[in-house]
Amino acid sequence: MADRRVVVVGGGVIGVCCAYFLAKQSAEVILVERGEIGGAASFGNAGSIAPGHPPLNKPGRIRRSLLDLLNPKSPLYIPVRWDPGLFRWLWTFRTFCTDHHLAASMEALAPLGHASLDLFDGLVASENLACNYERSGYYEICRTKEGLVEAAHDASMMRQYGYHPREMSGDELREIEPAILESVVGGVFFPEAATCDPHRFVLELADRSVRRGVRIETGRGVSEVLSTGSAVKGVRLEDGKILDASAVVLATGSYSASLTKKFGLRLPVRAGKGYHRDLELEDASARLLDVACILAETSVFCTPIAGFTRLAGTLEFSGVNHEMRPRRLEQLTLAAEDYLHGVQGAVIRSEWCGLRPCTPDGIPYVGPVPGQSGLFVATGHAMLGLTLGPVTGKLIEGYVSEGRTSLPAGALGLERLE
């Protein structure tokens, strides 16, 4: 593939992983990012690498979501406004909340989760990535019997796909993690999981990509993918400059649909806003948590990262914007106070929001665009962007270099949109 030039559009975890693996196969790679590398959703996500966990599309999800809209502590927020596109997306999402689709999603995503975790281990070790990577698993902790039943059901499903979650009582959890409150009745430990500083991971891997010959252009937005007939020939930047290429990879997250529309491909990707609030204790040498926890009933992830604890979560469908709602940020702290000691005395270190690209069926779009030679898409990972970043890079490398992949990724293909 040494004679092939590839333009990767998007400098988040997905785009950087694609560029890295393409460069490993000796492709000439140009990575174009309209902002800074790792500056969008990859900057402040939970830092959780959580393969095998069931997606959002579950039976009963719609009923629960409607109830959540009435709960001020709910992770879901949809502001009242006229948005026909969102209504269509939610209606389609509803049709995928079935047992059949949940099983199909697990068949598609669980093996890729195993592969991605192995790739993480290899990347961090072989490239000596300084990103606070810890293969320590995480705990899902529950305050209600209903939450515990759902967590146990998810664990049972994951065991069918080679994962080994372990159910634990509240007392067992507190023996390992003293910060957990008495109100927590139990939970599940997921050993096949890891955490890292997501921004550092992207920056470090971008650096190693440059060492392998990748050219990175930041502050350069792409306005159009160029083609002749049914073959891609490059991209036009917003300043009018043209970059010639025989292949283009769109790893543009929530912004992907605008670049595929001219090819008749309407990607139903909606921006689901997530927030983080980083907390640190007054004693800088102390940690609120030693191992990451997800708070089951509120879907808030609490991740210890290099001297602070990140509270990350919420799912807000309010359009493509970065407006931070103070009430949503405060909900992260309020949720954590219901599960953990020490939250009230912690100091706020930073606050952030970012946009996750969500698909109505809960499965990313990864692969070639039908009928358009040389155009590839890698988007729609929602909360799994970091988790599936490396394996997505491997998939795209296979599609670009050989026209196929050895990994089981057919369910991620764009043919399902036809």
C-alpha positions in Angstrom: 0.0 0.0 0.0 3.1 2.2 -0.1 1.9 4.0 -3.3 -1.5 4.9 -1.9 -2.4 8.2 -0.4 -5.1 8.2 2.2 -6.7 11.3 3.8 -8.2 10.6 7.2 -10.7 13.3 8.2 -11.0 13.7 12.0 -8.4 13.8 14.7 -10.2 12.1 17.6 -9.6 8.6 18.9 -11.2 7.0 15.8 -9.3 9.1 13.2 -6.0 8.8 15.0 -6.3 5.0 15.3 -7.2 4.7 11.6 -4.2 6.9 10.7 -1.8 4.8 12.9 -2.8 1.4 11.5 -2.8 2.7 7.9 0.7 4.1 8.4 1.8 0.7 9.8 0.9 -0.7 6.4 3.1 1.9 4.7 0.3 4.0 3.3 1.0 7.7 2.8 -1.5 9.2 5.3 -2.6 12.8 5.8 -4.8 13.4 8.9 -6.9 16.5 8.7 -8.6 18.0 11.9 -10.6 21.2 12.0 -9.6 21.8 15.6 -6.8 20.3 17.7 -5.9 16.6 17.9 -8.1 14.9 20.5 -9.8 18.2 21.2 -13.5 17.1 20.9 -15.2 14.1 22.3 -11.9 12.4 22.9 -10.7 15.1 25.2 -12.9 14.6 28.2 -14.8 11.3 28.0 -14.9 8.9 30.9 -11.7 7.2 30.0 -13.3 3.8 30.3 -12.5 0.9 28.0 -15.5 -1.3 28.7 -15.8 -4.0 26.0 -18.8 -6.4 25.9 -21.3 -4.3 27.8 -24.8 -4.4 26.2 -25.7 -1.3 24.1 -28.4 1.3 24.9 -31.0 -0.5 22.7 -32.6 -2.8 25.3 -36.2 -4.1 25.7 -38.0 -1.6 28.0 -35.6 1.2 27.3 -38.3 3.5 25.9 -40.5 3.1 28.9 -37.5 3.8 31.2 -36.5 6.8 29.1 -39.9 8.3 29.4 -39.8 8.0 33.2 -36.2 9.4 33.2 -37.5 12.5 31.5 -39.5 13.2 34.7 -36.6 12.5 37.0 -34.3 15.5 37.7 -31.4 13.1 38.4 -31.9 11.2 35.2 -28.9 10.8 32.8 -31.2 11.5 29.9 -32.2 15.1 28.9 -34.1 16.2 25.9 -35.0 20.0 25.9 -38.5 20.9 24.6 -38.0 22.1 21.0 -39.2 21.4 17.5 -36.8 18.9 16.0 -38.4 16.5 13.4 -35.0 14.9 12.7 -34.6 13.9 16.3 -38.2 12.6 16.5 -37.5 10.4 13.5 -34.3 9.2 15.1 -36.0 8.4 18.4 -38.8 6.5 16.6 -36.2 4.4 14.7 -34.3 3.8 18.0 -37.5 2.5 19.5 -37.8 -0.2 16.8 -34.4 -1.6 17.7 -35.2 -2.0 21.5 -36.0 -5.7 21.1 -34.5 -9.0 22.4 -33.7 -10.0 18.9 -31.7 -6.8 18.1 -30.0 -6.9 21.5 -28.7 -10.4 20.8 -27.6 -9.3 17.3 -25.8 -6.3 18.8 -23.9 -8.5 21.2 -22.9 -10.9 18.5 -21.5 -8.0 16.5 -19.8 -6.0 19.3 -18.6 -8.5 21.9 -15.9 -10.1 19.7 -14.7 -6.7 18.6 -14.5 -5.7 22.2 -12.1 -8.6 22.9 -10.0 -7.7 19.9 -9.8 -4.0 20.8 -8.7 -4.7 24.4 -5.9 -6.9 23.1 -4.9 -4.1 20.7 -4.9 -1.6 23.6 -2.5 -3.8 25.6 -0.3 -4.2 22.5 -0.3 -0.5 21.6 0.5 0.7 25.1 3.3 -1.8 25.6 4.9 -1.6 22.1 4.6 2.1 21.6 5.3 3.0 25.3 2.2 5.2 25.5 2.2 7.4 28.6 -1.6 7.7 29.1 -2.2 6.3 32.6 -3.5 3.0 31.2 -4.6 0.6 33.9 -6.0 -2.9 33.2 -7.8 -3.0 36.5 -11.5 -3.6 35.4 -14.4 -1.7 36.9 -17.3 -2.1 39.2 -21.0 -1.5 38.5 -22.5 -0.5 41.8 -26.2 -0.6 42.6 -28.4 1.1 45.2 -31.6 -0.7 44.3 -32.7 -4.3 43.9 -34.0 -3.3 40.4 -30.5 -2.0 39.4 -28.9 -5.1 40.8 -31.2 -7.3 38.8 -30.4 -5.4 35.6 -26.7 -5.5 36.2 -26.9 -9.3 36.9 -28.8 -9.8 33.6 -26.2 -7.8 31.7 -23.5 -9.9 33.3 -25.2 -13.2 32.4 -25.4 -12.0 28.8 -21.8 -11.1 28.7 -20.7 -14.5 29.9 -22.1 -16.0 26.7 -19.5 -14.0 24.8 -16.3 -14.9 26.7 -16.4 -12.2 29.4 -16.2 -13.1 33.1 -18.2 -10.6 35.2 -18.5 -11.4 38.9 -21.5 -10.5 41.0 -20.7 -9.1 44.5 -22.5 -8.1 47.6 -22.4 -4.6 49.0 -20.1 -5.7 51.8 -17.7 -7.4 49.4 -17.5 -4.2 47.4 -16.8 -2.1 50.4 -13.9 -4.4 51.5 -12.2 -3.6 48.2 -13.3 0.0 47.8 -14.0 1.7 51.1 -15.4 4.8 49.5 -18.6 2.9 48.6 -21.5 3.9 50.8 -23.6 1.5 52.9 -26.6 2.4 50.7 -25.0 0.3 47.9 -26.6 -3.1 48.0 -24.3 -4.9 45.5 -22.9 -4.9 42.1 -20.8 -6.6 39.4 -17.1 -6.6 38.8 -16.0 -6.5 35.1 -12.4 -7.7 34.9 -12.0 -7.4 31.1 -11.9 -3.7 31.2 -9.4 -0.9 31.5 -9.1 2.9 32.0 -6.8 5.6 30.7 -6.5 9.3 30.2 -8.3 9.5 26.9 -6.8 12.8 25.8 -3.3 11.5 26.5 -3.9 8.3 24.7 -4.9 10.2 21.5 -2.0 12.6 21.7 0.5 9.8 22.4 -0.8 7.7 19.5 -0.8 10.7 17.2 2.8 11.3 18.1 3.7 7.7 17.2 1.7 8.0 14.0 3.8 11.0 13.0 6.9 9.0 13.7 5.5 6.4 11.2 5.1 9.1 8.5 1.6 10.5 9.1 1.2 14.2 8.2 -1.2 15.9 10.5 -2.8 19.2 9.6 -4.8 20.9 12.4 -7.1 23.9 12.1 -8.1 22.6 8.6 -11.8 21.8 8.1 -13.0 19.7 5.1 -15.9 21.1 3.1 -16.3 18.4 0.5 -15.1 14.9 -0.5 -14.2 15.0 -4.2 -14.9 12.2 -6.7 -14.8 11.4 -10.4 -17.7 9.2 -11.3 -17.8 6.5 -8.6 -14.2 6.9 -7.4 -12.9 9.2 -4.7 -10.1 11.6 -5.8 -9.5 13.7 -2.6 -11.0 16.4 -0.4 -11.5 20.1 -0.6 -10.6 22.0 2.5 -12.6 25.0 3.8 -9.9 27.4 2.6 -10.3 25.9 -0.9 -7.1 23.8 -0.9 -7.4 20.4 -2.5 -5.7 17.3 -1.1 -5.5 14.5 -3.7 -6.0 11.0 -2.4 -7.1 7.6 -3.7 -8.9 6.9 -0.4 -10.7 9.1 2.2 -11.7 7.9 5.7 -14.4 10.0 7.4 -13.9 9.7 11.2 -15.9 12.9 11.8 -18.2 11.9 14.6 -21.4 13.9 14.9 -20.4 15.9 11.8 -20.2 12.9 9.4 -23.6 13.2 7.7 -22.8 16.6 6.0 -19.9 15.0 4.1 -21.7 11.9 2.9 -25.0 13.5 1.8 -23.7 14.3 -1.8 -23.2 10.5 -2.3 -26.8 9.7 -1.4 -25.7 8.3 2.0 -27.8 9.8 4.8 -26.2 8.8 8.0 -28.7 8.9 10.9 -26.1 10.0 13.4 -27.3 12.3 16.2 -25.1 14.2 18.7 -25.6 12.9 22.2 -23.9 15.4 24.6 -22.0 14.1 27.5 -20.5 16.0 30.4 -17.6 15.5 32.8 -16.7 17.1 36.1 -13.2 16.3 37.5 -12.8 16.2 41.3 -9.7 16.2 43.4 -9.3 15.9 47.2 -7.7 18.6 49.2 -5.0 16.0 50.0 -3.3 15.8 46.6 -1.8 12.4 47.5 -5.2 10.8 48.2 -7.6 9.3 45.7 -11.4 9.2 45.9 -11.4 5.8 44.3 -8.8 3.2 43.5 -10.8 1.4 40.8 -13.3 2.8 38.3 -17.0 2.5 39.1 -20.2 3.0 37.2 -23.2 4.1 39.2 -25.8 1.8 37.9 -29.0 3.8 38.4 -27.6 7.1 37.1 -25.1 5.8 34.4 -22.4 8.0 35.8 -18.8 6.7 35.3 -16.3 7.5 38.1 -12.8 7.0 36.9 -9.6 7.6 38.9 -7.0 9.3 36.6 -3.6 10.6 37.7 -4.5 12.3 41.0 -8.2 13.2 40.3 -11.5 11.4 39.8 -13.5 12.0 36.7 -17.3 11.9 36.9 -18.7 11.5 33.4 -22.1 10.8 32.0 -25.5 12.1 30.9 -27.0 11.8 27.5 -28.4 15.1 26.2 -30.1 15.5 22.8 -30.0 19.2 22.3 -28.4 19.5 18.8 -24.8 20.1 17.7 -23.6 22.6 20.2 -21.2 22.8 23.2 -23.4 24.8 25.5 -22.8 23.5 29.1 -25.9 23.4 31.3 -24.8 23.9 35.0 -27.6 21.8 36.2 -26.4 18.8 34.2 -22.9 19.2 35.6 -24.3 19.4 39.1 -26.2 16.2 38.6 -22.9 14.3 38.2 -21.9 15.4 41.7 -25.3 14.7 43.2 -25.3 11.2 41.7 -21.8 10.4 43.0 -22.8 11.6 46.5 -25.5 8.9 46.6 -22.9 6.2 46.2 -19.5 7.4 47.4 -17.8 8.9 50.5 -15.7 12.0 50.0 -17.5 13.6 47.1 -18.8 16.6 49.1 -15.3 17.6 50.3 -13.7 17.4 46.8 -12.6 20.3 44.8 -13.8 20.8 41.2 -10.8 20.7 38.9 -12.4 21.0 35.5 -15.8 20.8 33.7 -16.4 19.9 30.1 -19.0 18.7 27.6 -18.6 16.8 24.3 -20.7 15.3 21.5 -21.0 11.5 21.1 -22.1 10.3 17.6 -25.1 8.0 18.3 -26.8 5.7 15.8 -30.4 4.5 16.2 -29.5 0.8 16.3 -26.6 1.3 18.7 -24.0 -0.1 16.3 -21.3 2.1 14.7 -21.0 2.6 11.0 -17.6 1.3 9.9 -16.6 0.3 6.4 -16.7 1.3 2.7 -19.5 3.5 1.3 -21.4 1.3 -1.2 -21.0 2.5 -4.8 -18.2 4.9 -4.1 -14.8 3.4 -4.5 -12.2 4.7 -2.0 -14.6 6.3 0.5 -14.8 4.9 4.0 -16.8 5.8 7.1 -15.9 5.2 10.8 -18.4 6.9 13.0 -21.4 6.3 15.3 -19.6 4.8 18.3 -21.6 6.7 20.9 -20.1 5.8 24.3 -17.8 3.2 22.8 -15.4 5.5 20.8 -12.5 4.9 23.1 -13.3 1.2 23.7 -13.5 0.4 20.0 -11.0 2.9 18.7 -8.1 0.5 18.1 -10.2 -2.2 16.5 -11.9 0.4 14.3 -8.5 1.5 13.1 -7.6 -2.1 12.3 -10.9 -2.6 10.4 -10.4 0.5 8.3 -6.8 -0.5 7.6 -8.1 -3.9 6.3 -10.8 -2.3 4.1 -8.5 0.3 2.6 -5.5 -2.0 2.0 -7.2 -5.3 1.1 -10.8 -4.5 0.5 -11.8 -6.8 3.4 -11.1 -7.5 7.1 -10.4 -10.7 8.9 -12.4 -9.5 11.9 -16.2 -10.2 12.2 -17.5 -6.8 11.3 -20.2 -7.3 8.8 -22.9 -5.9 11.1 -21.1 -2.6 11.2 -21.4 -2.1 7.4 -23.2 0.7 5.7 -25.3 -1.7 3.6 -27.8 -1.8 6.5 -28.8 1.7 5.5 -30.0 0.7 2.1 
